[in-house]
Structure formats: C-alpha cells, structure tokens
C-alpha cells in the first residue's frame, strides 16, 4: 500500500510545502496528494515539481481539483490548467466532483448535461494519457454505488476513473467492501478518514469543513471511528500497490497523521497473506 497525506490538511496552517515534504519523508509516507488550490498558487518558477519532490523520496498520486462541469464555457480552460499541474507533479490522476446535488435531486436533463461535460473533459484528459477521477461523495452524482455505476456507464470513457472515498461510500448506505469489488477496475486512488458516529457526518459538509472556524467535532483518527475499516483493509492487503491518501481535517495534524500512517501499515501487514509476508 502506498500511503500519502493530503495538502488540503494544511489549508489553515502556516506550513510550507518544504516542511510538509521533509516531515512526510521522515514519517513513513510515500507521497503527497496536492490540492488543486495549492498547486495553482505555487509558482512554476520555484522549481517545485515532481523531480523536486522525488528528492524527498515522495510522489504525487493525484491532484485534487474541482472541474466546472456545469460551466461549459470554462471547462476546457480549467481542465487544461489541471492537466498542466498534473504534468508538473508527475501524476496522471486528476480528482473532480460531479454536480452540486445528489443523484436523487438531479433532474435527467441536468444529469445528461453533466455526463456530456464529463465525457468532453475525459476526452481532453485522454489526449495527455491522464485520467479524471470522480470522487464518491454526498451531494454529487457519485453519492451511491448505483449512481456511480450508472455514471460510469453513461460517460463510457476509458479516461474516467474513481477516487474511492471509503467513508462517503459508507455514508451513502453501501458496504465499502462490496462497492470496492464492483468499482475496482476503475479505482485509481482511495481517500481514508473516519468519524465518531453517523450523527457527526455533517461535519464534512463543504460549508463547514472548508471554514476555518467550522466545527471539527466527531473527526477521529482512522481506526478509532464508527466505520470499521477491517474488512476493506483485508482486501487491500492483497493489493500492495493500492494508492491511499489520508484525508485528515481535524486538529493535532502531525501526531494524528503519523499515528494513522503507522497503524495503517501495521494493520495491512498483519492481514497480508502468508505468501506475501514470506516474500
């Protein structure tokens, strides 16, 4: 398993990318997932890129962005800019969300428009051998397994993939292990986080989680929450190259990330098959 931390974790922190990279390299991480907002505000002239990050022994699994699928006039330009950042950081994965409403609250015409826009963006990405990863997330067309599968079928493009946010799959009422089995051919990255109880899930609502003064009540370390990661980790133990990003939004950032990374590695190693352990 290749474990990365997300720079979105530091959206309200006065910490440099150099400090994050140095710390990550010394605490068991394999990479850093770059938030699109951060990528756009790091001038190319700084020399910060994939080669620079490789000097720390790190990689970028994905640039996490937000493509304006509901604004066709801006989509091509924004996709091109995201592709530029992906090339800079040596990744061919760009994350996006699909829509601003859940599948049950999206009309068929609006869904058709979003599907066409996503297909067009995928065609643009494919020209550069890149992938667009739709994130499983409430309030989007990938809010349930059924709607996510439908979306993949409707877009029907080889460059369309999935960023599998396990907690949000669970939030949507699906079993993460089953959903992973269904979506596995399209999964190129995983987001892992946890919550103390289902009643606390609204803490991840965009208007709260992006607010510096927003509540963080209920956000807990990965293996301490109500969602049981055990079954999913047993499956992922059989997939040594799986790309997992720890998406932490709470306090005590460095201690929590260090603990979660170490415990995740230990748990996966313990659940690997004897053959894998012997090798």
N, C-alpha and C positions, 0 to 999 in steps of 0.2 A: 504494500500500500504506500502510495506517495502522498504525504501529508503536507498541505500548505496552510498558511494563515492568510487572512484577507486584509488588505489595507483599509477597507471600509471600517474595520475595527477601530482605526485610529482617526476617524473623521473629526472627532472633537478633541484630539490630543495634539500637543505641540511636540511632535516627534518627527525626525527626518527619515527619509527612505534609507539613508545610510545606516542610521541607528537600528531601524527595523530589520534590515538585511543582516547586519552584524549579529544582532540578537537571535534571529531565526536560525542562522547558520550554526550557532553555538548551542541550540536547544532542540535539536532533533528534527527540524523541519526540512523538507525537500524543496519547497518553493514558496512563492508569494503570489497570491491572486491580486491583480491590480484592479482597483475600482476605476471605472471609466473617468469619473470626475477628477480623480487624482492623476491619471495618465495624461489627461488634457492639460493639466497645469504644471507638468514637469517639462520644461523646455528641452527640445531635442539637443540644443547646444550644450546642455550639461554633460552629455555623454552617457547619461543613464539609459541603459538599454539591456538587451539580453546578454550581450557579451560582458558588460559590466557586472550584471547580477551573477553570471556564471563564476566570476571571481570569488564569490562567496559560497560557491557550490550549490547555487539555487537556480530554479527555473520558474517561469510563469506559466501555470496551467491554463489560465483563462483571463481575458479582460472582461470585467463585468460591466456591461453598459446597458443603456435604455434606448433602443431604436424607436423613432417616432412613427410607428406603423399606421397611426391614424392621421398622419400628415404627409401625404404622398409628395408634396412639393419639397419637403425637407429630407425625405427618407434616403434618397440616393446619396446626397451630400454627407449626411450623418453616417451612413454605412461606410462610405469611402473613408471618412475620418477614423472610424473604429478599425477598419482594416489596416490603415496606416499604423495605428497603435499596436495592433496585433503583430505586424511585421517587426516593428521596433522591439517588441518584447519576446519575439521568437516563439509565439504561440499561433495556432490556427483555430482557436476557440474564442468566440465572442458570445457572451451571455446577453439575452434580452428577455423582456416580458411581453406577453401577447394580450393586448387590450387593457382597459381600465375597469372592467366589470367582470364578474364571474360568468361562467358559462350559462347559468340559468337566467341571467339578467342581460344577456346579449342577444339582440334580435338576429334572425337569419341573415338579413341584408348586411348588418354590421359585421357579422361573423364572416360573411363572404368577402367583404372589403378587407378585413384584417388578414384573411387567408391569402388573398391575392397579393397584398403588400408584403407579407412574409415570404411568399414564393418569389417575388421580384428581388427581395433582399438576399434570399438564398442564392439566386442565380448570380447576383453580383459577387457574393462571397465565393461561390464556386470558381469564378474566374481566377481567384488567387489561392485556390486549394484550401479555403477556410470553411469553417462551419459556424452556423448560428445555433446556439443552444437556448431553447426556450426553457425557462425555469418553471418547475412545478410550484405554483404559488396561488393562494386565495386571491380573489378579485381579478383573475385573469382567465383566459380560455384553457389554461392548464391547471385548473383548480381541482380536478378529479382525474382518476385514471381513465375513465371512459371518455371524458372530453379531451384529454391529452392524446389518447389513441386516435380519436376522431380527427384531431388537428393534424397529426402526422399523416393520416390518410388523405385528408383534404389538400394539404400542401403538396404532398407526394414529391419531395425533392431530396436528393441524396445529401445535400449540404445541410439539411435540417437535422438537429440533434437535440439532446435533452441534458439540462443540468438538473440532476435529481436531488431536490431538497427534501430529505427524508422526513423531517418534522412536518413540513407542509403537506406532504402526501398523507401522513397520519392525521393531520388536522382535517383534511378533506374527507376522511372517513374510509380510506383504503389502507390495507395492510402493506406496509413498506416492502416487506419481503416479496409478497406476491406482485406488487407493482413493479419492483425491480426486475423480476423474472420476465414480465411482459415487455417492459421498456428496454431491457438490457442491450439489444442490438443498437439502440440509438443513444445510450447514455455515454457521455464523454467526460462528465465531471459530477461530483457529489458535493452537496452542502450539508454539513452536520452541525446541529445545535440542539438544545433541549429546553424544556420548560418545566416548572414545578408541578403544574396541573393544567388541564384543559381550560379551566376557567381563566387562566392567566394569558392565554394565547393572544388576546387583543393587544398585548404589549408590543407585538411585532407589526401592528398596523403602521403603514408608512408615515402617517401624520404624527405618530408618536415616536417611532424608533429613530427617525431622522432628526427629531427635535432635540437639541442639546439639553433642554430642560424636561424632556419626556421621562415618563416612568420607566424604570428597569426592573420593577417588581416581578418576580417569578422567573427571571432568566437565571439559569443554573448551569454548572459545569455539565459536560456532555453525558457522563454516565450517572448523574445524580437525578435526572428528571423523570417525569412520568412515562415518557416514551421509552420502551425497552429496546435498546439497540442490539441486544444479544443475538436474536435470530438473523438480523441483517449482517452483523459482523461475522457470524459463522459463514455466511455465503461469501462475503468479501474476502475472507481468509483464503479462499480458493482463487482469488483474482489479485495476484501480487502487484500488478501494475495499475490497479484502480487509483484514480486521482481524486483525492478527498480534500476539500477546503473546510477548515474550522471557522465557522462564521460566528464570532463572538461579539455581542453587543453590550455586555454588562461591564461592571467595574473590575478593578484588580486585574487588568488586562494581562500583564506579563506572567504573573503567577498562575492564572487560570489557563492560559494557552499552554504554558509549559507542562502543567499537570495533565491537561486533556491530551496533548500530543503523546506524552509518555504512557498514559494509561491506555490510549487507543492502540499504540504499538504493542504494548504488553498483552492486551486482550486479544488482538488479532493473532499474534504469535502463538498464544496458548491454544487458539482454536484452529490453527492450521493443521492439515493432515499430517500423520507421522512421516509420510514420504517427503512432504515439503520441509518438515523440521530436520529430516535426515540430510537433505541436500544443502 
